[in-house]
Amino acid sequence: MQPAGTNLYPGDRLQLVAEGKRLWNEKSLGNSGLACGVCHANNGNLNKSFLKPYPHHVAMPDQQAGLKQVNAAEMVQFCMIVPMQGKPLDWSSRELAALTAYTEEVQKEFRVAVAANPCLIKATASNPCNPCGARNPCNPCAAKNPCNPCAAKNPCNPCAAKNPCNPCAAKNPCNPCKTR
């Protein structure tokens, strides 16, 4: 939780968003080989709650840390610690302010995308098109499953050779199957 009385770095919003966009794909922020952009590329792994203004309830921090609602900076910190297995950023750091600003921009873009395609907000666990769904047996990020074995059964196969969004494509900078 954000300590009472702390404020995010008060930089220029446009500069913070630009820096946040760069940090969004920075795997060196943690120890797991993940970055924000790995799980959230192309609006991946974003739930209906992401449409709501912060602070709001987010399932993962609630399930794993008992946090009933989080603000955008707290969500960034949670992801730094849990999925990315890194250290939390200093609450007054430029990096946290930048990632928070960019997260808010991603949220705005997600709202527009959902307005155009409401199917983006299907439950992640049951959505066979979500390559990062933790409970998805076709998850290409699963330790035992580096590339989706469900190709025949899954028309949304993220590892299909002809799929331009393929996270396992050699040329995809967000490829979770590349040797780290």
C-alpha positions as a printed NumPy array, in Angstrom:
array([[  0.   ,   0.   ,   0.   ],
       [  1.135,   3.517,  -0.702],
       [  2.28 ,   5.047,   2.586],
       [  0.105,   7.922,   3.783],
       [  1.5  ,  11.315,   2.849],
       [  3.652,  10.076,  -0.037],
       [  3.28 ,  11.558,  -3.493],
       [  4.482,  10.371,  -6.856],
       [  7.279,  12.224,  -8.606],
       [  5.715,  15.406, -10.054],
       [  7.276,  15.42 , -13.523],
       [  5.909,  16.51 , -16.882],
       [  3.071,  14.115, -17.794],
       [  4.107,  13.658, -21.435],
       [  7.709,  12.922, -20.476],
       [  6.588,  10.483, -17.765],
       [  4.319,   8.64 , -20.212],
       [  7.166,   8.359, -22.728],
       [  9.539,   7.014, -20.067],
       [  6.824,   4.693, -18.76 ],
       [  6.325,   3.258, -22.236],
       [ 10.021,   2.375, -22.333],
       [  9.948,   0.892, -18.815],
       [  6.781,  -1.093, -19.644],
       [  8.976,  -3.514, -21.632],
       [ 12.023,  -3.441, -19.34 ],
       [ 12.612,  -6.978, -18.058],
       [ 15.576,  -5.924, -15.916],
       [ 13.212,  -4.263, -13.411],
       [ 12.519,  -7.698, -11.947],
       [ 14.073, -11.13 , -11.653],
       [ 11.425, -13.282, -13.358],
       [ 12.238, -12.321, -16.954],
       [  8.871, -10.593, -17.2  ],
       [  7.996,  -6.989, -17.891],
       [  4.605,  -5.28 , -17.857],
       [  4.441,  -5.638, -21.63 ],
       [  4.93 ,  -9.407, -21.556],
       [  1.595, -10.102, -19.874],
       [ -0.24 ,  -7.049, -21.13 ],
       [  0.801,  -6.91 , -24.8  ],
       [ -2.15 ,  -6.114, -27.071],
       [ -4.438,  -5.641, -24.028],
       [ -3.655,  -9.153, -22.829],
       [ -4.581, -10.265, -19.327],
       [ -6.631,  -7.146, -18.589],
       [ -9.938,  -7.713, -16.853],
       [-13.205,  -5.796, -16.785],
       [-12.056,  -4.066, -13.592],
       [ -9.347,  -2.271, -15.623],
       [-12.138,  -0.226, -17.188],
       [-12.908,   1.354, -13.792],
       [-11.083,   4.441, -12.523],
       [ -8.454,   3.819,  -9.868],
       [ -8.618,   3.002,  -7.039],
       [-10.602,  -0.168,  -7.692],
       [-10.667,  -3.88 ,  -6.897],
       [ -8.17 ,  -6.039,  -8.801],
       [ -8.423,  -9.794,  -8.381],
       [ -4.706, -10.64 ,  -8.265],
       [ -3.714,  -8.286,  -5.396],
       [ -6.872,  -9.287,  -3.531],
       [ -6.235, -13.022,  -3.943],
       [ -2.51 , -12.884,  -3.248],
       [ -2.194, -10.04 ,  -0.732],
       [ -5.684,  -9.37 ,   0.59 ],
       [ -5.795,  -5.865,  -0.922],
       [ -9.44 ,  -5.051,  -1.587],
       [ -8.618,  -2.111,  -3.861],
       [ -5.484,  -0.517,  -5.271],
       [ -4.568,   2.731,  -6.953],
       [ -2.552,   2.676, -10.183],
       [  0.809,   3.118,  -8.425],
       [ -0.007,   0.315,  -5.966],
       [ -0.876,  -1.952,  -8.891],
       [  2.477,  -1.171, -10.505],
       [  4.243,  -1.924,  -7.206],
       [  2.321,  -5.191,  -6.795],
       [  3.39 ,  -6.315, -10.27 ],
       [  6.981,  -5.299,  -9.537],
       [  7.009,  -7.541,  -6.46 ],
       [  4.859, -10.533,  -7.449],
       [  4.908, -11.393, -11.169],
       [  8.181,  -9.594, -11.901],
       [  9.797, -10.774,  -8.642],
       [ 11.65 ,  -7.502,  -8.195],
       [ 11.967,  -4.886,  -5.526],
       [  9.331,  -2.184,  -5.173],
       [ 10.233,   1.156,  -6.661],
       [ 10.668,   4.124,  -4.341],
       [  7.282,   5.821,  -3.945],
       [  8.719,   9.195,  -4.957],
       [ 10.819,   7.838,  -7.84 ],
       [ 10.556,   9.023, -11.406],
       [ 10.346,   5.363, -12.518],
       [  7.215,   4.651, -10.454],
       [  5.593,   7.896, -11.627],
       [  6.466,   7.003, -15.236],
       [  5.095,   3.451, -15.064],
       [  1.975,   4.716, -13.306],
       [  1.414,   7.412, -15.948],
       [  1.865,   4.902, -18.759],
       [ -0.444,   2.389, -17.018],
       [ -3.107,   5.091, -16.965],
       [ -2.568,   5.642, -20.704],
       [ -2.858,   1.89 , -21.358],
       [ -6.105,   1.979, -19.381],
       [ -7.462,   4.762, -21.624],
       [ -6.499,   2.773, -24.739],
       [ -8.113,  -0.359, -23.255],
       [-11.394,   1.506, -22.753],
       [-11.372,   2.498, -26.432],
       [-10.466,  -1.048, -27.515],
       [-13.244,  -2.599, -25.391],
       [-15.758,  -0.13 , -26.788],
       [-14.809,  -1.392, -30.256],
       [-14.562,  -5.075, -29.224],
       [-16.434,  -6.056, -26.029],
       [-15.046,  -9.616, -26.27 ],
       [-11.738,  -8.287, -24.899],
       [-13.207,  -8.414, -21.384],
       [-14.081, -12.105, -21.24 ],
       [-12.912, -13.803, -18.07 ],
       [ -9.196, -14.483, -18.521],
       [ -9.262, -17.952, -16.959],
       [-11.851, -19.209, -19.431],
       [-10.699, -17.231, -22.464],
       [ -8.772, -19.572, -24.787],
       [ -7.455, -16.529, -26.635],
       [ -5.613, -15.203, -23.557],
       [ -2.017, -16.453, -23.81 ],
       [ -1.17 , -15.254, -20.29 ],
       [ -4.232, -16.594, -18.44 ],
       [ -2.796, -18.404, -15.419],
       [ -5.442, -21.138, -15.581],
       [ -5.387, -21.434, -19.37 ],
       [ -4.028, -24.907, -20.287],
       [ -2.821, -23.431, -23.561],
       [ -0.732, -20.767, -21.794],
       [  2.521, -20.437, -23.789],
       [  4.192, -18.927, -20.724],
       [  3.638, -22.032, -18.585],
       [  6.852, -23.728, -17.482],
       [  5.863, -27.061, -19.055],
       [  4.451, -25.447, -22.166],
       [  6.851, -23.106, -24.014],
       [  4.632, -23.033, -27.103],
       [  0.909, -23.75 , -27.143],
       [  0.245, -27.495, -27.696],
       [ -3.444, -26.815, -28.193],
       [ -3.113, -25.579, -31.774],
       [ -5.568, -28.076, -33.237],
       [ -8.247, -27.246, -30.668],
       [ -7.555, -23.53 , -30.281],
       [ -8.454, -21.26 , -33.218],
       [ -6.811, -18.39 , -31.358],
       [ -3.524, -20.294, -30.998],
       [ -0.968, -17.625, -30.044],
       [  1.857, -19.828, -31.311],
       [  0.44 , -20.348, -34.792],
       [  3.11 , -19.612, -37.362],
       [  0.721, -17.42 , -39.372],
       [ -0.491, -15.426, -36.342],
       [  1.185, -11.952, -36.385],
       [  0.485, -11.606, -32.65 ],
       [  2.35 , -14.845, -31.924],
       [  4.303, -14.33 , -28.667],
       [  6.617, -17.172, -29.679],
       [  7.622, -15.644, -32.997],
       [ 11.373, -15.184, -33.265],
       [ 10.973, -11.568, -34.384],
       [  8.494, -10.619, -31.64 ],
       [ 10.309,  -8.446, -29.029],
       [  7.807,  -9.613, -26.394],
       [  8.461, -13.295, -27.144],
       [  8.291, -15.144, -23.788],
       [  9.756, -18.25 , -25.415],
       [ 13.109, -16.684, -26.348],
       [ 16.131, -17.788, -24.396],
       [ 16.65 , -15.233, -21.655]])
